[in-house]
Amino acid sequence: MTLRIQLVLWCVFLLHSLKSESMQINQLDSSWEFRKSTETTWHRAQVPGSIHTDLFQNKLIPDPFFGTNEQQLQWIDTCDWVYRNIFTCSSQLLGSDEVELIFEGLDTYAEVTLNGERILSADNMFRRWTIPCKKILHVGKNTLQIYFTSAVKKGKGLAAKMPYTLPAEERVITRKAAYQYGWDWGPRFVSCGIWKPVSLLAYNRFHLTDFFIRQESLTDSFAELNAFLTVQGVDSGALSVRIFNRTQGTQELVPVYYRPGINKFKIHLTLANPVKWWCRGETMT
């Protein structure tokens, strides 16, 4: 049972707010190219996307979902593929206290280099990767390159090192969407690529990286909640968290102090006379 969000919305934000002038986000969603690791010719890539869609859009393979084309396209997952983006950084962006490169989703085994320096070895399709990179970036042109190793070959190699036999080998050991390996309702296309957005985040002093509210207890009279905040700090300082209760029209300030690095805060909230949420069409019994 949860609180009815429409009626009892708690809004939490930092008083020394993350305004647009103190935070800059550059989406790296254009000018991407790809090639097979053994070739030298680059082709236009779409990000977010995948190697199968990029090959098809460049007319390098037929429609994977037409007829029996699935059978003749199984070679794709045995190859390694390389993506790159040559982008420009301004002096304003690099004048920020910190710059982070954020990958929302890489599928799956990927070695990432920035201006020739390795910054990430990814091995999980489902997680987000954040890499501080201000010291590696230059004013002007920068080169971001991602080398995707065949998940089939990599998975089989990892499975072979296990002291016991795994069912479905690489499918079980690889943190990757299982449907890509084939299902009764779909073809087998073990893909790779940049399947979620990539961006550069520049900020000064600190920024809020995560926030959620957990309901601890609930009665007709009170709701006990905890708000959890994660702040990435560049320096040390004091912040004020302003909490609004929109239903009751009240607010309070809670001071918190952050240091360089990751800071986690828990703020206890009490809500009187909470309005309970019920599924549409159902009534309380």
Secondary structure, 3 states (H helix, E strand, C coil): CCECCCCCCEEEEECCCCCCCCEEEEECCCCEEEEECCCCCCEECCCCCCHHHHHHHCCCCCCCCCCCHHHHCCCHHHCCEEEEEEEEECHHHHCCCEEEEEECCEECEEEEEECCEEEEEEEECCCCEEEECCCCCCCEEEEEEEEECCHHHHHHHHHHCCCCCCCCCHHHHCECCHHHHCECCECCCCCCEECCCEEEEEECCEEEEEEEEEEEEECCCEEEEEEEEEEEECCCEEEEEEEEECCCCEEEEEEEEECCEEEEEEEEEEEECCCECCCCCCCCC
